[in-house]
Amino acid sequence: MKKLVFIMILFALCLHFNQARAQRYLPGMRGLQVTAGMADGVHWNNNTDFAYHIGAAYSVYTKNANRWVIGGEYLHKKYEYKDMHIPVEQFTAEGGYYLKFLSDRRKTFFLSLGLSALAGYETSNRGDKLLPDGATLSDEDCFIYGGALTLELEAYLTDRVALLVNARERALFGSDIGTFHMQVGLGLKFIIN
């Protein structure tokens, strides 16, 4: 038991050791981030229309603690049809600007609002239009375009690693599965310079 407590205290000290809290969000800083989460509601049961997303992005900080973001995202959603699930996938590229509007004095937590342009490709049932029961899907594979509005919380765990919590609303036109998709996700950002 003493060994476990010692390890936990050592871990907590390592998280806060040698931190320069004022050296965050400086102009020219760059970061790589990965995010994942749920889309269109929270569904824990596999028999529902479960949807998830995975993304990666590159950030460049500007003066006034704002940042440009360039990245890509994959969204996977299943639709129930009789006794099977039909997958619909979206592959999108993103370019956007995030405006920091709230932070604490120690520069540990930052709240940002981002607006992004999105473009990509959507495929239904991986391009196979004929279903096993002989039915044909009317959804076509298509190019999609639109934008996203994101609210993101960035909490620094160390000077080089931040925990991300975000909520975003995507509006994609040309899609067969609907225009709007609400996403909630978690991620990690690694500062690379």
N, C-alpha and C positions, 0 to 999 in steps of 0.2 A: 504494500500500500504506500509506504514512504517513497519507494522508487517511482511509482506512478505519479505521485504528487510532485516529486522533484522534476520529472520529465515534463509535466504540464507547466510548471513554473519556468523551466528553462525554455520551453517553446514560446511562452508568453513574452519572456524577455527578448528572445530573438526577433519577435515581430516588431518590437519597439526599440531595438538597439540601433544606434547610429542613424537616426532619422533626421533629415533636415526638412522640416515641414514647410518651410518657405520656398522650397525649390520645386514647386509643382505648377503645372499649367504655364510654363514659361514659353515665350514665342520661339518657334522652331523645334520644340520637343516633338517626338514622334512616338506612336504607339501602335501595337498590333493587338487586336481583340478578337475573341471568339465568343459567340453567344449561342444559346439554345433555349427553347421553351415551347409553350403550347400556343396554338392559334384557334380562334373562333370558339372560345369557351374552354372550360376545364372538364375533361372527360377522363375518368379513371377506368372505365369499363371498356374492354376491347370490342364489345359488340355495338358500340356507338360510332359516330362519325369522328373518330379521334384524328386530330391534326397536330403536327409539330413543325418546328422550323429550326434550322441550323444556319449560322452565318459566320463570316470572318470579314474583318475590315482593317483598314490602315488609317490612322488619324494623324493630322498635322495641326499643332496648336498655333494660333495666331496671337497677336497682341489683344489685350482686353480679355484674355482667358477663354476665347472661343476656339472652335476647331473645325477643320474640313475633314470629311470622312468619305472614303472610297472603299467599297466592298462588294461582296456577293452574298446571296442568300438562297437557301433551298427550302421550299415549303412542301410538305406532304400531307395530303388529306384523303381520307377514305369515305366513300359513299356506299350505303347499303343498297343492294339490289337483290331481291329474293333471298337466297341463302349464301350470297357471296358479297365481298367488298371490292368496289372498283376504285383503284388509286388514281388520284389526280396530283400531278407534281408541277411546281413552278420553280423555275431557275431565273433569278433576277440579279441584275447589277444595280448598284446604288451609288449615287454621288450626292452629298448633302453638306449642309452647314449647321453646326450646333452652337447655340448661344447659351453661355453660362449665365444664369440669372440669380443663383443663390449658392452661398458657400459658408462654411463656418470660419471662425478666426484662425484656427490652427491649420486650415487648408487640408482637412481630412475628408470632408464630404462636399460634393459638388452636385448641383442639380442643373440639368441642361435641357433645353427645348430644341429639337432639331427638325428641319424640313429637308426632305430628300426627294430627288427625282429617281424613278425606278423604270427599268426596261428589262424585258426578258422573254422567256418562252414558257408555254404551258402545254403539257401533254396529258391526255386522259388514257388510262389503262395501258400506258407505255406504247401508245401508237396502235395497239390492236383494237380495231373497231368491232370485231365479231366476238360475241360472248359465247361461253360454252353451251348455253341453252338455245343458240341460234339467233338471238336478238342482236341488233346492230346499234352501236352507240351513235347518237347524233352529234355529240360534242366533237369538234375538230381540234387538232393541235393548232396552236395559234401563237402569234407574237402578242405580248401584253406590254402596256406602258401606263405610267401614272406617277403617284407620289406617296410619301409617307410622312406622318407627323409623329414624332417620338418624344417622350418624356423619359429622361434617363438620370438615374442616381449613380454617381461614381464614388465609391468609398475606398480610400487607399488603405491597403493592408500593410504594405511597406512602401518605400519610396519608388519602387519599380513595378509593383503589382497592385492593381485596383480591382475590386469587386464591382460588377455592373448589375444593376437591376433596371429593367426598362419595360415600358408599355408603349405600344405603337399601333396606330391605325393606318393600314395600307389601303389605298384606293387604286385599283388596277383596272383599266379599261381594256376591252377586247377579250376578257376572260369568260369562260363558260360556267365557272363555278361561283360567280358573284363578284361584285365590284369591291366590296369592303371586307377586310379581314383584320380583326383585332388580335394582337399578339402580346403575350407577356413572357418575359424571358430573364435569364440570368447569364452572366458571362464573366470573363476575366480579361483584363487589359494588361499588357506588358509594355512598359516604357523602354524603348530601345536606344535612346540617346539622352 
